[in-house]
């Protein structure tokens, strides 16, 4: 099935003139910003926040705090299905890739891929499959093979020839910590990632991402107020340069301040023992407009779209492909 199911990659610059394509998940953080009357102002302010945070972390040889700028590209991985004379294309993964511009030396460096990771299949798993599986049941449980197809799609993509043609390092996916878990400071501190935390038990997201071949570590960078969850497959501390790590921190901390201000724009920092909460009231809002309620509703719509146009039509084919894609 190697020739029947393949990947293609599309790239689009994310800047203040960005408009979401028809295939972009409208619940994706960066796409959500580019809607409505404040779209260009939202985008401009977000990019300024990212640059400012980058320079605050990359402070060496940067006395004015304006040496670096971050450029962002939207990377879309499409799954091409060619079965029995029928061809179809479905956007399975969409992420941001950072690019670092050094305005002092006029150099440009690759950053990290994986920021704002989004997936239609994950929408289906969490917004359609999981609720239906637990409907009218007294206890919570996971469906058989929950997350397996999604994980295999991700692993196949990362190990594909086209991925290796475009990118020379594996992704780092940076997310919010779970509001259901408690986090504890360790004695470990990284010069860029900051103070390391450990959680009391794995979250459902941890288990789901483990099927993608990823594991998590939790760090709170300098002048942050809450730890971030970093999902990776290699060695987070040695596989990436300081500037690469800063590009991910500055990008994802900015988005988290916008979308989860109760946690990441709180007015007090996490202590030695930390329980995140979206009900926390002592926080500040950014000047960026965002409708969180609408986003949760759209996730269900997109999950149903995935079921209708991807899961049901190709269920048998995908199951066979997934069974032979373990890497």
PASEBA-1860 file (N, C-alpha, C; in nm, 3 decimals):
! residues 327
1> XXXXXXXX> 0.081/-0.121/0.000/0.000/0.000/0.000/0.085/0.127/0.000 ~ 0.215/0.107/-0.015/0.304/0.222/-0.006/0.272/0.327/-0.111 ~ 0.239/0.283/-0.233/0.210/0.377/-0.341/0.065/0.422/-0.339 ~ -0.020/0.347/-0.270/-0.162/0.380/-0.268/-0.193/0.490/-0.167 ~ -0.114/0.496/-0.059/-0.134/0.600/0.043/-0.001/0.672/0.064 ~ 0.002/0.798/0.028/0.126/0.877/0.035/0.097/1.013/0.099 ~ 0.204/1.086/0.128/0.192/1.218/0.187/0.240/1.325/0.090 ~ 0.179/1.442/0.099/0.233/1.562/0.037/0.237/1.672/0.144
9> XXXXXXXX> 0.322/1.770/0.123/0.339/1.879/0.218/0.311/2.012/0.150 ~ 0.233/2.095/0.217/0.209/2.231/0.170/0.256/2.329/0.276 ~ 0.307/2.443/0.231/0.358/2.544/0.323/0.297/2.679/0.289 ~ 0.258/2.754/0.394/0.199/2.886/0.377/0.249/2.977/0.488 ~ 0.292/3.098/0.455/0.343/3.190/0.554/0.229/3.240/0.645 ~ 0.256/3.239/0.775/0.163/3.293/0.873/0.212/3.432/0.912 ~ 0.142/3.534/0.865/0.177/3.672/0.897/0.048/3.752/0.909 ~ 0.058/3.882/0.915/-0.062/3.963/0.939/-0.157/3.964/0.820
17> XXXXXXXX> -0.113/3.914/0.705/-0.199/3.906/0.587/-0.258/3.766/0.567 ~ -0.235/3.677/0.662/-0.279/3.538/0.649/-0.431/3.526/0.650 ~ -0.482/3.445/0.557/-0.622/3.405/0.554/-0.628/3.253/0.552 ~ -0.708/3.191/0.639/-0.714/3.044/0.642/-0.764/2.987/0.509 ~ -0.703/2.876/0.468/-0.748/2.806/0.348/-0.874/2.727/0.381 ~ -0.942/2.677/0.277/-1.065/2.601/0.297/-1.040/2.472/0.375 ~ -0.920/2.416/0.363/-0.890/2.288/0.428/-0.838/2.304/0.571 ~ -0.813/2.428/0.614/-0.759/2.450/0.747/-0.867/2.428/0.852
25> XXXXXXXX> -0.833/2.356/0.959/-0.925/2.341/1.072/-0.950/2.478/1.132 ~ -1.077/2.520/1.134/-1.107/2.654/1.182/-1.094/2.666/1.333 ~ -1.080/2.551/1.403/-1.055/2.559/1.546/-0.906/2.574/1.577 ~ -0.821/2.557/1.476/-0.678/2.572/1.498/-0.648/2.713/1.550 ~ -0.562/2.721/1.650/-0.537/2.849/1.716/-0.505/2.962/1.620 ~ -0.411/2.938/1.529/-0.369/3.047/1.442/-0.478/3.084/1.342 ~ -0.560/2.986/1.300/-0.669/3.015/1.207/-0.780/3.092/1.277 ~ -0.805/3.060/1.402/-0.909/3.128/1.478/-0.880/3.277/1.491
33> XXXXXXXX> -0.753/3.312/1.502/-0.715/3.453/1.514/-0.745/3.532/1.388 ~ -0.743/3.464/1.274/-0.751/3.531/1.144/-0.895/3.541/1.095 ~ -0.988/3.560/1.189/-1.128/3.570/1.154/-1.188/3.694/1.222 ~ -1.291/3.750/1.162/-1.361/3.861/1.224/-1.300/3.997/1.195 ~ -1.361/4.099/1.254/-1.320/4.237/1.228/-1.179/4.268/1.276 ~ -1.133/4.198/1.380/-1.003/4.228/1.441/-0.892/4.137/1.388 ~ -0.918/4.070/1.276/-0.825/3.966/1.230/-0.683/4.019/1.211 ~ -0.664/4.128/1.139/-0.528/4.175/1.112/-0.462/4.231/1.238
41> XXXXXXXX> -0.540/4.296/1.321/-0.487/4.346/1.448/-0.448/4.230/1.538 ~ -0.531/4.124/1.541/-0.499/4.004/1.618/-0.365/3.945/1.575 ~ -0.351/3.928/1.443/-0.231/3.866/1.389/-0.107/3.950/1.417 ~ -0.120/4.079/1.396/-0.005/4.169/1.418/0.038/4.167/1.565 ~ -0.058/4.175/1.656/-0.026/4.176/1.798/0.033/4.043/1.844 ~ -0.017/3.935/1.789/0.037/3.803/1.824/0.182/3.790/1.784 ~ 0.214/3.834/1.662/0.352/3.824/1.613/0.446/3.913/1.694 ~ 0.399/4.030/1.737/0.481/4.118/1.821/0.506/4.052/1.956
49> XXXXXXXX> 0.404/3.989/2.014/0.421/3.919/2.142/0.525/3.808/2.131 ~ 0.521/3.734/2.019/0.617/3.624/1.999/0.760/3.680/1.991 ~ 0.780/3.786/1.912/0.913/3.845/1.900/0.965/3.898/2.034 ~ 0.877/3.965/2.107/0.918/4.021/2.236/0.959/3.911/2.334 ~ 0.881/3.803/2.336/0.914/3.694/2.428/1.043/3.625/2.385 ~ 1.064/3.609/2.255/1.188/3.548/2.206/1.308/3.628/2.254 ~ 1.303/3.760/2.236/1.417/3.844/2.272/1.439/3.849/2.422 ~ 1.334/3.833/2.501/1.352/3.833/2.647/1.424/3.708/2.694
57> XXXXXXXX> 1.407/3.597/2.621/1.476/3.472/2.656/1.615/3.466/2.593 ~ 1.629/3.516/2.471/1.760/3.520/2.403/1.824/3.656/2.432 ~ 1.857/3.680/2.558/1.900/3.814/2.602/2.050/3.836/2.589 ~ 2.129/3.731/2.566/2.273/3.749/2.556/2.308/3.818/2.423 ~ 2.405/3.907/2.427/2.443/3.987/2.309/2.321/4.052/2.244 ~ 2.228/4.093/2.326/2.101/4.148/2.276/2.057/4.261/2.371 ~ 2.140/4.366/2.384/2.118/4.467/2.489/1.987/4.545/2.475 ~ 1.942/4.569/2.352/1.820/4.646/2.332/1.696/4.555/2.333
65> XXXXXXXX> 1.718/4.423/2.316/1.606/4.329/2.314/1.529/4.328/2.185 ~ 1.599/4.351/2.074/1.529/4.352/1.944/1.610/4.282/1.835 ~ 1.706/4.198/1.878/1.796/4.136/1.780/1.725/4.034/1.691 ~ 1.630/3.960/1.747/1.571/3.847/1.676/1.425/3.871/1.638 ~ 1.386/3.802/1.532/1.246/3.800/1.491/1.210/3.656/1.454 ~ 1.086/3.619/1.477/1.040/3.484/1.445/0.943/3.490/1.328 ~ 0.972/3.414/1.224/0.879/3.397/1.112/0.814/3.260/1.125 ~ 0.687/3.252/1.087/0.612/3.128/1.104/0.556/3.081/0.970
73> XXXXXXXX> 0.570/2.951/0.946/0.511/2.887/0.829/0.410/2.783/0.875 ~ 0.295/2.780/0.810/0.195/2.677/0.836/0.226/2.558/0.747 ~ 0.254/2.444/0.809/0.286/2.323/0.736/0.166/2.228/0.742 ~ 0.114/2.192/0.626/0.001/2.100/0.618/0.046/1.970/0.555 ~ 0.023/1.859/0.626/0.051/1.725/0.572/-0.079/1.666/0.521 ~ -0.082/1.635/0.392/-0.201/1.577/0.331/-0.178/1.428/0.305 ~ -0.281/1.349/0.334/-0.275/1.206/0.304/-0.345/1.184/0.171 ~ -0.273/1.128/0.075/-0.326/1.101/-0.057/-0.364/0.954/-0.067
81> XXXXXXXX> -0.490/0.927/-0.097/-0.539/0.790/-0.105/-0.577/0.761/-0.250 ~ -0.513/0.660/-0.308/-0.540/0.619/-0.446/-0.573/0.471/-0.446 ~ -0.701/0.440/-0.438/-0.748/0.302/-0.427/-0.850/0.273/-0.537 ~ -0.826/0.165/-0.612/-0.921/0.117/-0.714/-0.966/0.229/-0.808 ~ -0.870/0.307/-0.852/-0.900/0.412/-0.948/-0.962/0.536/-0.888 ~ -0.982/0.538/-0.757/-1.039/0.654/-0.690/-0.931/0.727/-0.614 ~ -0.926/0.859/-0.631/-0.825/0.940/-0.563/-0.892/1.038/-0.468 ~ -0.830/1.056/-0.353/-0.882/1.151/-0.255/-0.765/1.208/-0.176
89> XXXXXXXX> -0.785/1.328/-0.124/-0.682/1.397/-0.044/-0.748/1.446/0.083 ~ -0.681/1.422/0.197/-0.736/1.468/0.325/-0.624/1.529/0.407 ~ -0.645/1.651/0.462/-0.541/1.715/0.544/-0.538/1.653/0.683 ~ -0.434/1.576/0.713/-0.432/1.500/0.839/-0.359/1.572/0.953 ~ -0.260/1.653/0.921/-0.181/1.721/1.025/-0.154/1.863/0.980 ~ -0.164/1.957/1.073/-0.127/2.095/1.044/-0.052/2.152/1.164 ~ 0.064/2.210/1.138/0.149/2.263/1.245/0.215/2.392/1.197 ~ 0.269/2.465/1.293/0.351/2.581/1.262/0.498/2.544/1.272
97> XXXXXXXX> 0.577/2.595/1.179/0.723/2.582/1.186/0.782/2.720/1.211 ~ 0.872/2.727/1.307/0.938/2.855/1.336/1.064/2.872/1.252 ~ 1.089/2.995/1.216/1.213/3.035/1.149/1.269/3.155/1.223 ~ 1.396/3.153/1.252/1.459/3.255/1.337/1.542/3.349/1.251 ~ 1.515/3.477/1.262/1.589/3.579/1.188/1.676/3.657/1.285 ~ 1.808/3.655/1.261/1.903/3.733/1.340/1.928/3.864/1.265 ~ 1.870/3.972/1.314/1.880/4.100/1.243/2.017/4.165/1.257 ~ 2.099/4.115/1.349/2.234/4.167/1.366/2.328/4.109/1.262
105> XXXXXXXX> 2.321/3.977/1.241/2.410/3.911/1.146/2.344/3.890/1.010 ~ 2.215/3.921/1.000/2.138/3.902/0.876/2.132/3.754/0.835 ~ 2.131/3.667/0.936/2.119/3.524/0.910/1.978/3.478/0.942 ~ 1.941/3.364/0.882/1.810/3.305/0.905/1.829/3.157/0.935 ~ 1.769/3.110/1.044/1.785/2.972/1.087/1.650/2.900/1.094 ~ 1.656/2.770/1.068/1.538/2.689/1.091/1.509/2.680/1.239 ~ 1.382/2.688/1.273/1.341/2.666/1.411/1.287/2.525/1.427 ~ 1.181/2.511/1.506/1.126/2.379/1.537/0.988/2.365/1.473
113> XXXXXXXX> 0.960/2.248/1.421/0.829/2.212/1.367/0.745/2.149/1.478 ~ 0.615/2.176/1.477/0.527/2.111/1.572/0.439/2.205/1.651 ~ 0.465/2.335/1.640/0.388/2.434/1.716/0.241/2.434/1.672 ~ 0.151/2.449/1.770/0.007/2.450/1.744/-0.038/2.329/1.665 ~ 0.011/2.212/1.703/-0.026/2.087/1.637/-0.177/2.071/1.634 ~ -0.230/2.041/1.516/-0.374/2.018/1.504/-0.400/1.903/1.408 ~ -0.514/1.839/1.428/-0.545/1.719/1.351/-0.695/1.696/1.348 ~ -0.748/1.677/1.228/-0.889/1.641/1.212/-0.920/1.508/1.279
121> XXXXXXXX> -0.828/1.413/1.270/-0.851/1.280/1.327/-0.859/1.290/1.479 ~ -0.779/1.376/1.539/-0.788/1.396/1.684/-0.923/1.457/1.721 ~ -0.974/1.549/1.638/-1.109/1.602/1.660/-1.211/1.489/1.662 ~ -1.198/1.398/1.566/-1.291/1.284/1.560/-1.278/1.197/1.684 ~ -1.155/1.164/1.722/-1.133/1.075/1.837/-1.192/1.133/1.965 ~ -1.166/1.262/1.991/-1.205/1.321/2.119/-1.347/1.379/2.119 ~ -1.393/1.426/2.004/-1.523/1.495/2.001/-1.638/1.409/1.949 ~ -1.608/1.297/1.885/-1.712/1.209/1.832/-1.700/1.068/1.890
129> XXXXXXXX> -1.587/1.004/1.866/-1.570/0.864/1.907/-1.577/0.846/2.059 ~ -1.502/0.927/2.133/-1.497/0.912/2.279/-1.632/0.940/2.346 ~ -1.701/1.049/2.313/-1.833/1.072/2.373/-1.934/0.963/2.339 ~ -1.933/0.915/2.213/-2.027/0.809/2.174/-1.998/0.680/2.250 ~ -1.869/0.650/2.268/-1.831/0.528/2.339/-1.879/0.530/2.484 ~ -1.877/0.647/2.547/-1.912/0.658/2.689/-2.057/0.702/2.714 ~ -2.133/0.718/2.608/-2.272/0.761/2.621/-2.354/0.660/2.701 ~ -2.425/0.708/2.800/-2.515/0.628/2.885/-2.442/0.520/2.965
137> XXXXXXXX> -2.311/0.540/2.989/-2.235/0.446/3.070/-2.204/0.508/3.206 ~ -2.198/0.426/3.307/-2.175/0.477/3.442/-2.030/0.516/3.467 ~ -1.937/0.449/3.400/-1.795/0.477/3.416/-1.730/0.517/3.285 ~ -1.616/0.586/3.298/-1.544/0.631/3.178/-1.447/0.524/3.132 ~ -1.441/0.502/3.001/-1.344/0.408/2.944/-1.305/0.454/2.805 ~ -1.199/0.396/2.752/-1.152/0.429/2.619/-1.192/0.321/2.520 ~ -1.226/0.359/2.397/-1.255/0.259/2.295/-1.130/0.176/2.264 ~ -1.151/0.055/2.215/-1.039/-0.027/2.171/-0.962/0.047/2.062
145> XXXXXXXX> -0.831/0.041/2.068/-0.743/0.103/1.968/-0.761/0.255/1.961 ~ -0.803/0.316/2.072/-0.820/0.461/2.073/-0.687/0.531/2.046 ~ -0.682/0.612/1.941/-0.562/0.687/1.908/-0.461/0.613/1.823 ~ -0.488/0.486/1.793/-0.389/0.407/1.718/-0.374/0.458/1.575 ~ -0.485/0.479/1.505/-0.478/0.529/1.367/-0.409/0.664/1.364 ~ -0.449/0.753/1.453/-0.388/0.886/1.459/-0.237/0.876/1.482 ~ -0.198/0.789/1.576/-0.057/0.772/1.605/0.021/0.717/1.488 ~ -0.039/0.622/1.418/0.030/0.563/1.303/0.042/0.661/1.187
153> XXXXXXXX> -0.060/0.745/1.168/-0.050/0.848/1.065/0.068/0.940/1.095 ~ 0.079/0.983/1.220/0.188/1.073/1.261/0.323/1.006/1.241 ~ 0.339/0.883/1.287/0.468/0.815/1.276/0.505/0.789/1.130 ~ 0.406/0.753/1.050/0.434/0.733/0.908/0.480/0.863/0.842 ~ 0.415/0.972/0.879/0.453/1.102/0.821/0.596/1.140/0.859 ~ 0.630/1.126/0.987/0.762/1.164/1.036/0.872/1.079/0.972 ~ 0.839/0.956/0.938/0.938/0.866/0.878/0.931/0.861/0.726 ~ 0.847/0.945/0.667/0.833/0.945/0.521/0.950/1.015/0.454
161> XXXXXXXX> 0.972/0.980/0.329/1.080/1.044/0.252/1.054/1.193/0.235 ~ 0.927/1.230/0.217/0.899/1.371/0.192/0.923/1.454/0.318 ~ 0.897/1.396/0.436/0.928/1.469/0.559/1.078/1.493/0.569 ~ 1.157/1.390/0.543/1.302/1.402/0.553/1.359/1.497/0.447 ~ 1.286/1.512/0.337/1.328/1.606/0.233/1.313/1.750/0.281 ~ 1.208/1.777/0.358/1.178/1.912/0.403/1.240/1.948/0.538 ~ 1.252/1.849/0.628/1.291/1.878/0.766/1.401/1.784/0.813 ~ 1.494/1.838/0.892/1.606/1.756/0.937/1.598/1.719/1.085
169> XXXXXXXX> 1.493/1.764/1.154/1.474/1.727/1.294/1.329/1.687/1.317 ~ 1.307/1.604/1.420/1.172/1.561/1.452/1.097/1.673/1.524 ~ 0.964/1.670/1.520/0.885/1.778/1.580/0.892/1.780/1.732 ~ 0.868/1.896/1.787/0.839/1.913/1.929/0.701/1.977/1.938 ~ 0.610/1.911/2.006/0.474/1.963/2.020/0.459/2.017/2.162 ~ 0.431/2.144/2.173/0.421/2.211/2.302/0.275/2.245/2.330 ~ 0.224/2.195/2.443/0.084/2.213/2.479/0.071/2.269/2.621 ~ -0.053/2.302/2.656/-0.083/2.339/2.794/-0.074/2.217/2.884
177> XXXXXXXX> -0.040/2.238/3.010/-0.048/2.130/3.108/-0.195/2.098/3.133 ~ -0.221/1.980/3.187/-0.357/1.933/3.211/-0.415/1.996/3.337 ~ -0.537/2.046/3.327/-0.602/2.104/3.444/-0.653/1.998/3.540 ~ -0.639/1.870/3.503/-0.684/1.761/3.590/-0.570/1.704/3.675 ~ -0.447/1.745/3.648/-0.332/1.688/3.718/-0.264/1.790/3.808 ~ -0.184/1.738/3.901/-0.101/1.822/3.987/0.045/1.805/3.947 ~ 0.119/1.915/3.947/0.258/1.916/3.902/0.349/1.959/4.018 ~ 0.467/1.896/4.023/0.560/1.919/4.133/0.696/1.959/4.077
185> XXXXXXXX> 0.757/2.061/4.138/0.890/2.102/4.095/0.992/1.994/4.127 ~ 1.086/1.975/4.034/1.200/1.887/4.059/1.320/1.976/4.088 ~ 1.435/1.915/4.111/1.556/1.993/4.132/1.627/2.029/4.004 ~ 1.568/1.995/3.890/1.633/2.016/3.761/1.595/2.152/3.703 ~ 1.694/2.223/3.650/1.667/2.351/3.585/1.753/2.365/3.461 ~ 1.690/2.395/3.348/1.758/2.411/3.220/1.775/2.560/3.191 ~ 1.887/2.601/3.130/1.911/2.744/3.109/1.807/2.813/3.021 ~ 1.739/2.740/2.934/1.637/2.799/2.848/1.497/2.750/2.885
193> XXXXXXXX> 1.482/2.620/2.899/1.350/2.564/2.929/1.304/2.600/3.070 ~ 1.397/2.622/3.159/1.363/2.666/3.293/1.348/2.552/3.392 ~ 1.257/2.571/3.488/1.238/2.476/3.598/1.155/2.357/3.552 ~ 1.205/2.237/3.581/1.131/2.118/3.540/1.029/2.079/3.647 ~ 0.912/2.036/3.600/0.806/1.983/3.685/0.779/1.838/3.647 ~ 0.723/1.763/3.739/0.672/1.630/3.711/0.527/1.625/3.757 ~ 0.445/1.543/3.689/0.305/1.534/3.725/0.276/1.409/3.808 ~ 0.160/1.409/3.873/0.128/1.298/3.962/0.086/1.172/3.888
201> XXXXXXXX> 0.031/1.186/3.767/-0.008/1.070/3.687/-0.020/1.112/3.542 ~ -0.009/1.017/3.448/-0.021/1.053/3.306/-0.162/1.104/3.275 ~ -0.170/1.200/3.186/-0.299/1.251/3.141/-0.345/1.171/3.019 ~ -0.471/1.192/2.981/-0.522/1.126/2.861/-0.446/1.172/2.738 ~ -0.406/1.299/2.736/-0.325/1.350/2.625/-0.190/1.280/2.620 ~ -0.129/1.255/2.737/-0.002/1.182/2.741/-0.017/1.044/2.677 ~ -0.122/0.975/2.712/-0.146/0.841/2.659/-0.172/0.846/2.508 ~ -0.246/0.946/2.466/-0.278/0.961/2.324/-0.152/0.992/2.243
209> XXXXXXXX> -0.069/1.083/2.295/0.054/1.120/2.226/0.159/1.009/2.233 ~ 0.151/0.924/2.331/0.242/0.810/2.338/0.223/0.719/2.218 ~ 0.100/0.711/2.168/0.073/0.630/2.048/0.133/0.694/1.923 ~ 0.172/0.819/1.934/0.243/0.888/1.827/0.394/0.870/1.841 ~ 0.436/0.798/1.944/0.579/0.777/1.969/0.642/0.891/2.046 ~ 0.561/0.971/2.117/0.610/1.088/2.187/0.597/1.073/2.339 ~ 0.691/1.130/2.411/0.681/1.135/2.556/0.692/1.280/2.600 ~ 0.657/1.307/2.725/0.644/1.445/2.769/0.741/1.480/2.882
217> XXXXXXXX> 0.786/1.605/2.882/0.852/1.666/2.997/0.790/1.804/3.015 ~ 0.797/1.855/3.138/0.725/1.978/3.173/0.824/2.080/3.230 ~ 0.828/2.198/3.168/0.922/2.301/3.210/0.852/2.436/3.218 ~ 0.894/2.517/3.315/0.846/2.654/3.327/0.963/2.748/3.300 ~ 0.966/2.811/3.181/1.077/2.900/3.146/1.083/3.024/3.237 ~ 1.196/3.091/3.232/1.216/3.212/3.311/1.107/3.315/3.281 ~ 1.054/3.375/3.387/0.948/3.477/3.378/0.816/3.424/3.324 ~ 0.800/3.292/3.318/0.670/3.232/3.289/0.596/3.212/3.421
225> XXXXXXXX> 0.466/3.186/3.412/0.388/3.166/3.534/0.333/3.025/3.547 ~ 0.354/2.940/3.446/0.307/2.801/3.452/0.394/2.716/3.360 ~ 0.411/2.589/3.394/0.489/2.501/3.307/0.416/2.471/3.177 ~ 0.494/2.444/3.074/0.444/2.398/2.945/0.476/2.250/2.930 ~ 0.392/2.179/2.855/0.416/2.037/2.827/0.483/2.024/2.691 ~ 0.601/1.962/2.689/0.676/1.943/2.564/0.673/1.794/2.528 ~ 0.621/1.763/2.410/0.613/1.625/2.362/0.715/1.607/2.250 ~ 0.796/1.501/2.260/0.908/1.483/2.168/0.942/1.335/2.159
233> XXXXXXXX> 1.026/1.299/2.061/1.061/1.159/2.042/1.209/1.130/2.069 ~ 1.292/1.230/2.067/1.435/1.208/2.087/1.480/1.254/2.224 ~ 1.577/1.346/2.227/1.627/1.404/2.351/1.600/1.554/2.346 ~ 1.502/1.599/2.421/1.460/1.739/2.416/1.574/1.833/2.449 ~ 1.661/1.795/2.541/1.763/1.887/2.591/1.888/1.893/2.504 ~ 1.910/1.791/2.421/2.034/1.791/2.342/2.013/1.791/2.191 ~ 1.893/1.761/2.145/1.868/1.754/2.001/1.844/1.890/1.938 ~ 1.818/1.990/2.020/1.779/2.121/1.968/1.867/2.230/2.030
241> XXXXXXXX> 1.895/2.334/1.953/1.975/2.445/2.003/1.891/2.532/2.097 ~ 1.959/2.618/2.172/1.888/2.710/2.261/1.791/2.799/2.183 ~ 1.835/2.850/2.068/1.748/2.938/1.990/1.627/2.861/1.935 ~ 1.647/2.737/1.895/1.534/2.655/1.849/1.432/2.637/1.961 ~ 1.480/2.604/2.081/1.389/2.586/2.194/1.317/2.718/2.227 ~ 1.389/2.829/2.220/1.328/2.959/2.249/1.219/2.990/2.147 ~ 1.239/2.950/2.022/1.138/2.977/1.918/1.006/2.906/1.951 ~ 1.017/2.785/2.003/0.895/2.713/2.041/0.832/2.773/2.166
249> XXXXXXXX> 0.913/2.805/2.267/0.860/2.864/2.389/0.788/2.996/2.358 ~ 0.854/3.083/2.284/0.795/3.215/2.258/0.666/3.203/2.177 ~ 0.663/3.111/2.082/0.543/3.094/2.001/0.429/3.036/2.084 ~ 0.456/2.927/2.154/0.347/2.857/2.221/0.304/2.927/2.350 ~ 0.395/2.991/2.420/0.354/3.066/2.538/0.264/3.182/2.498 ~ 0.293/3.243/2.384/0.207/3.351/2.335/0.066/3.301/2.307 ~ 0.056/3.191/2.235/-0.077/3.137/2.206/-0.150/3.094/2.332 ~ -0.077/3.037/2.427/-0.141/2.995/2.552/-0.188/3.116/2.633
257> XXXXXXXX> -0.115/3.226/2.630/-0.160/3.347/2.700/-0.292/3.397/2.641 ~ -0.307/3.378/2.510/-0.429/3.422/2.444/-0.545/3.327/2.475 ~ -0.519/3.198/2.466/-0.627/3.099/2.472/-0.652/3.044/2.612 ~ -0.552/3.043/2.696/-0.570/2.995/2.833/-0.509/3.096/2.931 ~ -0.564/3.217/2.933/-0.506/3.321/3.018/-0.515/3.287/3.167 ~ -0.616/3.207/3.207/-0.630/3.169/3.347/-0.506/3.096/3.398 ~ -0.438/3.025/3.306/-0.318/2.950/3.343/-0.191/3.026/3.306 ~ -0.183/3.074/3.182/-0.055/3.125/3.131/-0.043/3.278/3.135
265> XXXXXXXX> -0.150/3.347/3.170/-0.140/3.491/3.191/-0.189/3.526/3.331 ~ -0.171/3.430/3.422/-0.207/3.453/3.562/-0.116/3.557/3.624 ~ -0.163/3.621/3.728/-0.086/3.727/3.793/0.008/3.675/3.901 ~ 0.011/3.545/3.921/0.107/3.484/4.014/0.159/3.356/3.952 ~ 0.285/3.325/3.981/0.351/3.210/3.918/0.323/3.081/3.995 ~ 0.333/2.969/3.923/0.317/2.838/3.984/0.421/2.816/4.093 ~ 0.379/2.753/4.201/0.470/2.725/4.311/0.533/2.588/4.300 ~ 0.583/2.537/4.411/0.648/2.406/4.410/0.550/2.295/4.378
273> XXXXXXXX> 0.426/2.312/4.420/0.317/2.220/4.384/0.212/2.301/4.311 ~ 0.172/2.255/4.192/0.089/2.338/4.107/-0.028/2.260/4.050 ~ -0.148/2.315/4.067/-0.270/2.258/4.010/-0.330/2.360/3.913 ~ -0.315/2.340/3.782/-0.373/2.435/3.685/-0.525/2.437/3.696 ~ -0.584/2.552/3.667/-0.729/2.562/3.672/-0.778/2.669/3.575 ~ -0.879/2.634/3.495/-0.942/2.731/3.406/-1.047/2.814/3.480 ~ -1.066/2.786/3.607/-1.158/2.864/3.690/-1.087/2.972/3.772 ~ -0.955/2.979/3.757/-0.875/3.078/3.829/-0.914/3.218/3.782
281> XXXXXXXX> -0.934/3.312/3.874/-0.985/3.444/3.839/-0.878/3.554/3.838 ~ -0.763/3.530/3.899/-0.661/3.634/3.910/-0.566/3.626/3.789 ~ -0.614/3.678/3.677/-0.533/3.674/3.554/-0.561/3.798/3.471 ~ -0.475/3.821/3.371/-0.491/3.935/3.281/-0.526/3.887/3.141 ~ -0.601/3.968/3.070/-0.637/3.935/2.932/-0.544/4.009/2.836 ~ -0.514/3.944/2.723/-0.442/4.013/2.616/-0.543/4.100/2.539 ~ -0.494/4.177/2.446/-0.583/4.262/2.365/-0.629/4.190/2.239 ~ -0.616/4.057/2.241/-0.647/3.978/2.122/-0.782/3.908/2.140
289> XXXXXXXX> -0.867/3.922/2.041/-1.004/3.871/2.049/-1.008/3.722/2.017 ~ -1.082/3.647/2.101/-1.088/3.502/2.084/-1.216/3.449/2.146 ~ -1.288/3.361/2.074/-1.413/3.302/2.123/-1.389/3.156/2.155 ~ -1.363/3.126/2.283/-1.330/2.989/2.324/-1.452/2.898/2.313 ~ -1.571/2.950/2.341/-1.692/2.867/2.334/-1.719/2.822/2.191 ~ -1.701/2.914/2.097/-1.721/2.879/1.957/-1.624/2.770/1.914 ~ -1.501/2.779/1.963/-1.398/2.682/1.925/-1.436/2.542/1.970 ~ -1.492/2.527/2.089/-1.529/2.395/2.138/-1.644/2.337/2.057
297> XXXXXXXX> -1.736/2.423/2.012/-1.847/2.377/1.930/-1.798/2.332/1.792 ~ -1.705/2.407/1.737/-1.652/2.374/1.604/-1.574/2.244/1.605 ~ -1.512/2.210/1.717/-1.437/2.084/1.726/-1.528/1.965/1.701 ~ -1.652/1.971/1.751/-1.748/1.864/1.728/-1.786/1.857/1.580 ~ -1.811/1.974/1.520/-1.846/1.978/1.378/-1.734/1.919/1.293 ~ -1.611/1.952/1.326/-1.498/1.902/1.247/-1.476/1.753/1.269 ~ -1.504/1.706/1.390/-1.496/1.563/1.416/-1.596/1.486/1.332 ~ -1.717/1.539/1.320/-1.820/1.474/1.237/-1.784/1.480/1.089
305> XXXXXXXX> -1.724/1.592/1.048/-1.677/1.605/0.910/-1.574/1.497/0.880 ~ -1.482/1.474/0.972/-1.378/1.372/0.956/-1.439/1.232/0.947 ~ -1.537/1.206/1.031/-1.604/1.076/1.028/-1.669/1.052/0.893 ~ -1.736/1.154/0.840/-1.811/1.140/0.715/-1.720/1.129/0.593 ~ -1.613/1.209/0.592/-1.533/1.220/0.469/-1.401/1.142/0.473 ~ -1.364/1.089/0.589/-1.235/1.020/0.599/-1.246/0.884/0.667 ~ -1.305/0.880/0.786/-1.309/0.756/0.862/-1.400/0.653/0.797 ~ -1.525/0.688/0.773/-1.621/0.591/0.719/-1.588/0.547/0.577
313> XXXXXXXX> -1.557/0.639/0.484/-1.529/0.594/0.347/-1.405/0.505/0.334 ~ -1.306/0.525/0.422/-1.179/0.454/0.406/-1.144/0.369/0.528 ~ -1.244/0.331/0.605/-1.220/0.261/0.731/-1.140/0.133/0.711 ~ -1.180/0.051/0.614/-1.112/-0.076/0.590/-0.970/-0.054/0.541 ~ -0.955/0.038/0.447/-0.823/0.068/0.391/-0.730/0.122/0.498 ~ -0.782/0.216/0.577/-0.700/0.277/0.682/-0.660/0.176/0.789 ~ -0.750/0.085/0.821/-0.719/-0.017/0.921/-0.606/-0.108/0.873 ~ -0.613/-0.148/0.746/-0.507/-0.232/0.688/-0.375/-0.156/0.684
321> XXXXXXX> -0.380/-0.031/0.642/-0.260/0.052/0.632/-0.199/0.075/0.768 ~ -0.284/0.102/0.867/-0.236/0.126/1.003/-0.171/0.003/1.061 ~ -0.228/-0.114/1.031/-0.174/-0.239/1.085/-0.033/-0.266/1.034 ~ 0.002/-0.212/0.919/0.135/-0.235/0.862/0.225/-0.114/0.873 ~ 0.183/-0.015/0.955/0.260/0.109/0.961/0.334/0.129/1.092 ~ 0.335/0.027/1.176/0.404/0.042/1.304/0.553/0.053/1.280 ~ 0.614/0.159/1.334/0.756/0.186/1.305/0.835/0.193/1.433
END
